[in-house]
């Protein structure tokens, strides 16, 4: 529970996914995105027009790729204008009206989720908003409603964690003994249970359990000091150069023959 509001979440059971791609199609329709033209069930990745994808793991499993909606989101912590923010229900959302296009959110996300509309005249950062417009009207996310195999369960995160651990305990031969997203990078609203490793969804390496804003704040906290120090040094350098130029001009006025040209 966050601020008195229960944190929503999504539990994804990778063992049930057959790569049918209906969740991606539902996401595309709901968000009025451009249709995919690959013709296959496996999408290569995310883009400004692809908020969700079915990735093929190195071990052969079909894995839903989407925004994790981190509980302590790195993208939110690094955004200097508040364009990335968390809703009261814990959904990480994007306000295009505030965005200045710095793309810090893209660099901060350990899963490489936010994408930029490189080919748009007025580009935006795009990603899954967990169908917040549907949640506000009491509906399920479009992907959950469209899935024919009940791969995904939507609900309160605490209840989903309980369900995930119950499945692991009751069928230990079916799953790896971990709920991905329970602790990763401080935890996320999107949780996975799986028979294959999901490390490949992270960039370079698994993010660990420490919330990433704790790391980014260590660096961002130095920015004002660095800016002030750099500004002071530049101001001092400008003053010294200016004074030397003034002295040189005064000397040449007194001794025009030193200028190398006739007066």
N, C-alpha and C positions, 0 to 999 in steps of 0.2 A: 504494500500500500504506500502511495506517495502523496503526501499532502492531504490525507484523508480520502483520496480517490484511488480506487483499486486499479493496479497496473494491468492493462490488457496484454494478451500475448497470443502466440501462435505456436503450436507444437507440430513439427513435421516428422513423420515416421518414414524414413528413407526406405525401409524394407518393403513398403507398400507401393512405392512409385514404379510405374512401368514406362515412364517417359512419354505418355500420350500427348502431353503438351497442351491439354485443355485449360490448365490454370494460366498458362502464358497467353493463350488466346482470349480468355476471359479478362485478364488484366489489360490487354491491348484494347479490347472493346470498351471496357469501363472507363479507361482513361483517354479514349479517343486517340490512340497512337497509330502510327503508320503500320500497316500489316507487314509481317515478316515475309520475305521472299525466298527463303532458303528451301522451303518445301519439306524440311525434315523435322523429326520430333525433337532432335537435340539441337538447341540453339548454342552458338559458339560463345555468347556472352551478352553483357548488358550494354546499353547505349542510351542516348538521349531519347530514343523512341522504344526502348525495351527495358521496362522496370523489373522484369522477372525473366528468368531463363532456367532451362533444365540442363545442368552440366553433367557430363559423364566423368565420373571419378576414375583415377588410374586403376582402381580395382574392379571397375565395371558397373558400379551402381549409379542409378539416376538420382541426382541431387538437386533440389530446388535452390536456386541462387537468387537472393533478394536482400533488401535492406534488413539488417538485424534489429533495428530500433533499440540501440544500446541504452541501458539504464543511465550510464554516464557517458554520453556520446562524445567522441573526439571531435566530430564535425561541428557539433554545437559549441564546444569549448573554444575552438579556434576561430569561429566566425566573428569578425570584428564589428559587424553591424546587426547581429541578431537575426539574420536571414534564415539560419537553421535554428530551430527551437523545438522543445518538447511540449506536447499538448498535455492538459491535465490528466489524460488517460495514459500518458507515457509513450505516445506515438511521436516519432521524430519527423517534423514537417519542415517545409521550405516556403519562405515568403519571397516571391519574386520581386515584389515592390521594394524590398529592402536590399536585395542583392546588388553588390557593386562589381561582381565578376572576378573577384580575386582568386577563386578556386582553392582557397586554403582547405575547405572541407574535403575536396577530392584528395589532397595530399595527406590529410590526417587520418582518413578512414582506413583501418587495417584490413578491410575486406574489399577495397576498391569499388565501392558501391556508387557513390554519386558520379554522374556522367554529365558531360557538357555537350550542348547542341552546337557542335563545331560548324555545321553547315547552315545554321539559321542566321537570318539578318539581325535579329535581336536575340542572341543566345541566352539560354537559361541553364541552370544546373537542374538535372532531373533525377528523380528516384521514386521508389515506392513510398506512398503515404498511408499504407495499410487500409486503403479505401475509407479514409476517415469520413468522407461524405456519406457513405453507406452506414457506418457505425452510428452516426448521429441520428439516423432514422430507424435504428434498431435492426438493420440488416447485417448479414455476415459479409466479410470481404469477398469480392467476386471470385477470387481464386479458390477459396474454401467451398463456396457454393457450387462451383463448376466441377470440382474433382470427383470422378466416378468411383474412386477407390478409397475414399476417406483417408487420404494421406495426411491431411491437415485437420487439426482441431483448434478452434478459436475459443478463447475464454479468458478468465483471470489467470495471471501468470502463476500464482501460488497453486491453484488447482491443477494447472497444466504440469507443473513440476511434480506434483504428487502422482498424477497419471503416468508421467514419464517413468518415474522410479518404480511404480507398480508394474509397468510392462517389463522393465529390465529385470526385476526380481522374479516375475512369473515365467519369463522366457529367456533365461540367461544364455541359451545356445543361439538365440536369434539375433541378439544385439551385442555390440561392444559395451562394456560397463561404464558408460559415461553419457551424461546429458550435455551435449554441446550447447553453449550459451548460458548455462547455469552460472558459471563463474568467469567465463572468458571476457577479458577486458572490463571486468567489473560486472558482467552479466548483461543479458539482452532479453528483449521481449520475445524474439523468435528463438525457439528451442528446437534442437534436433535429437532424435535417437536414431541410430544407424548400425548397419552391419559392416560398413566400410569407413575408413578414416576420412574425416572431413578437413584435415589440415590443408588440403589443396585449395580450399576456398579462401584461405588467408593469403595475404601478400607476403611472400618471402618466408615467413615462419608464423606459427601460432602466436597470438598476441599475449598469452599469459593471463594471469588472473588480475593483475593490477589495473585499475581504471586508467585509461590513457590520458584523461585530462590532468591527472596528477603529474604526468610526465610533461605534457605540453605546457602546463602552467609554470613549471620550473623554467622553461625557456621563454615563454611569453612574458613572464614577470621581469625578465631582463631587458625586454625591448625598450620600455621607457628610459631606463638608465643608459642603455647603449645609444639611444637616439639623442639623449641630452649630452652625453659625453662627446659623441661625434659632432653634434652641433656646436658645442663649446670649442672643440679643437678647430673646426672649420672657421668659426668666428675669429678665434685667435690668430689663425694663419692668415686670414683675410686682412686683419688689422696690421700684422707685421709687414705683409707685402705692400699694403697701402702706405704705411709710414716710410718704407724704403723708397717707394716711388716718389713720395713727396720730397724726401731728402735729396734724391737724385735730381729732381726737377729744380729744386732751389740751388743746388751746386752748379748746374749747367747755366742757370740764369746769371750767376756770379762769374762763371768762367766759361763763356760761350765757345772759346777755342777748344775746350775739351769735347765738344759734341762731334767734331770731325767735319763740320760744315760751316761755311761762312755765315755770319749774321749780317 
